[in-house]
């Protein structure tokens, strides 16, 4: 559990997951030294933070033209080392 989680109000949710996905989450959370709730919360935060990114990219491309293959390659290298 991260330090800020202790200070935040929490709400308990019940979710249903495919058994294989649930097991993969348990394994990943353990590997990351987190509990499942914290691991899923972080995954949800990430998903929410990138949710509007597609809209931003489409708007940029509408104004400036589509990204070139070279620009995409540079971006990929920056993101994935």
C-alpha positions as YAML, in Angstrom:
chain: A
units: angstrom
residues:
- id: 1
  name: UNK
  ca: [0.00, 0.00, 0.00]
- id: 2
  name: UNK
  ca: [1.32, 3.40, -0.88]
- id: 3
  name: UNK
  ca: [1.62, 6.06, 1.80]
- id: 4
  name: UNK
  ca: [-1.07, 8.30, 0.28]
- id: 5
  name: UNK
  ca: [-3.59, 5.44, 0.24]
- id: 6
  name: UNK
  ca: [-3.62, 5.45, 4.05]
- id: 7
  name: UNK
  ca: [-4.61, 9.13, 4.07]
- id: 8
  name: UNK
  ca: [-7.39, 8.87, 1.47]
- id: 9
  name: UNK
  ca: [-11.02, 8.01, 2.03]
- id: 10
  name: UNK
  ca: [-11.70, 4.64, 0.43]
- id: 11
  name: UNK
  ca: [-14.74, 2.92, -0.95]
- id: 12
  name: UNK
  ca: [-15.04, -0.83, -1.19]
- id: 13
  name: UNK
  ca: [-16.08, -2.15, -4.61]
- id: 14
  name: UNK
  ca: [-16.94, -5.66, -5.64]
- id: 15
  name: UNK
  ca: [-15.81, -6.57, -9.15]
- id: 16
  name: UNK
  ca: [-15.98, -9.71, -11.25]
- id: 17
  name: UNK
  ca: [-13.00, -10.81, -13.33]
- id: 18
  name: UNK
  ca: [-12.12, -13.73, -15.51]
- id: 19
  name: UNK
  ca: [-10.27, -16.25, -13.31]
- id: 20
  name: UNK
  ca: [-7.09, -16.10, -15.43]
- id: 21
  name: UNK
  ca: [-7.05, -12.31, -15.26]
- id: 22
  name: UNK
  ca: [-7.59, -12.35, -11.50]
- id: 23
  name: UNK
  ca: [-4.66, -14.73, -11.06]
- id: 24
  name: UNK
  ca: [-2.44, -12.62, -13.33]
- id: 25
  name: UNK
  ca: [-3.29, -9.55, -11.23]
- id: 26
  name: UNK
  ca: [-2.44, -11.39, -8.00]
- id: 27
  name: UNK
  ca: [0.91, -12.49, -9.41]
- id: 28
  name: UNK
  ca: [1.72, -9.00, -10.74]
- id: 29
  name: UNK
  ca: [0.73, -7.32, -7.47]
- id: 30
  name: UNK
  ca: [2.92, -9.69, -5.50]
- id: 31
  name: UNK
  ca: [5.84, -9.14, -7.89]
- id: 32
  name: UNK
  ca: [5.39, -5.38, -7.44]
- id: 33
  name: UNK
  ca: [5.19, -5.77, -3.64]
- id: 34
  name: UNK
  ca: [1.69, -4.28, -3.57]
- id: 35
  name: UNK
  ca: [-1.66, -5.55, -2.44]
- id: 36
  name: UNK
  ca: [-4.24, -6.29, -5.13]
- id: 37
  name: UNK
  ca: [-6.37, -3.25, -4.30]
- id: 38
  name: UNK
  ca: [-3.44, -0.86, -4.66]
- id: 39
  name: UNK
  ca: [-2.29, -2.56, -7.86]
- id: 40
  name: UNK
  ca: [-5.74, -2.32, -9.46]
- id: 41
  name: UNK
  ca: [-6.16, 1.29, -8.27]
- id: 42
  name: UNK
  ca: [-2.87, 2.26, -9.94]
- id: 43
  name: UNK
  ca: [-3.90, 0.50, -13.16]
- id: 44
  name: UNK
  ca: [-7.23, 2.37, -13.11]
- id: 45
  name: UNK
  ca: [-5.46, 5.71, -12.47]
- id: 46
  name: UNK
  ca: [-3.22, 5.05, -15.47]
- id: 47
  name: UNK
  ca: [-6.15, 4.16, -17.70]
- id: 48
  name: UNK
  ca: [-8.09, 7.26, -16.62]
- id: 49
  name: UNK
  ca: [-5.08, 9.52, -17.14]
- id: 50
  name: UNK
  ca: [-4.67, 8.37, -20.76]
- id: 51
  name: UNK
  ca: [-8.37, 8.24, -21.60]
- id: 52
  name: UNK
  ca: [-8.50, 11.52, -23.52]
- id: 53
  name: UNK
  ca: [-5.13, 11.07, -25.19]
- id: 54
  name: UNK
  ca: [-6.64, 9.75, -28.43]
- id: 55
  name: UNK
  ca: [-8.82, 12.84, -28.73]
- id: 56
  name: UNK
  ca: [-5.83, 15.12, -28.15]
- id: 57
  name: UNK
  ca: [-3.80, 13.30, -30.80]
- id: 58
  name: UNK
  ca: [-6.63, 13.44, -33.35]
- id: 59
  name: UNK
  ca: [-7.08, 17.16, -32.75]
- id: 60
  name: UNK
  ca: [-3.34, 17.79, -33.13]
- id: 61
  name: UNK
  ca: [-3.26, 15.78, -36.37]
- id: 62
  name: UNK
  ca: [-6.31, 17.64, -37.67]
- id: 63
  name: UNK
  ca: [-4.47, 20.93, -37.22]
- id: 64
  name: UNK
  ca: [-0.94, 19.84, -38.19]
- id: 65
  name: UNK
  ca: [-1.30, 16.70, -40.29]
- id: 66
  name: UNK
  ca: [-0.73, 13.06, -39.45]
- id: 67
  name: UNK
  ca: [2.41, 12.03, -37.62]
- id: 68
  name: UNK
  ca: [5.05, 10.64, -39.95]
- id: 69
  name: UNK
  ca: [6.54, 7.18, -39.53]
- id: 70
  name: UNK
  ca: [9.76, 8.85, -38.43]
- id: 71
  name: UNK
  ca: [7.99, 10.89, -35.73]
- id: 72
  name: UNK
  ca: [6.21, 7.78, -34.49]
- id: 73
  name: UNK
  ca: [9.50, 5.86, -34.41]
- id: 74
  name: UNK
  ca: [11.13, 8.62, -32.32]
- id: 75
  name: UNK
  ca: [8.14, 8.66, -29.95]
- id: 76
  name: UNK
  ca: [8.26, 4.86, -29.63]
- id: 77
  name: UNK
  ca: [12.00, 4.97, -28.88]
- id: 78
  name: UNK
  ca: [11.46, 7.61, -26.20]
- id: 79
  name: UNK
  ca: [8.65, 5.62, -24.59]
- id: 80
  name: UNK
  ca: [10.23, 2.20, -24.78]
- id: 81
  name: UNK
  ca: [13.93, 3.02, -24.63]
...
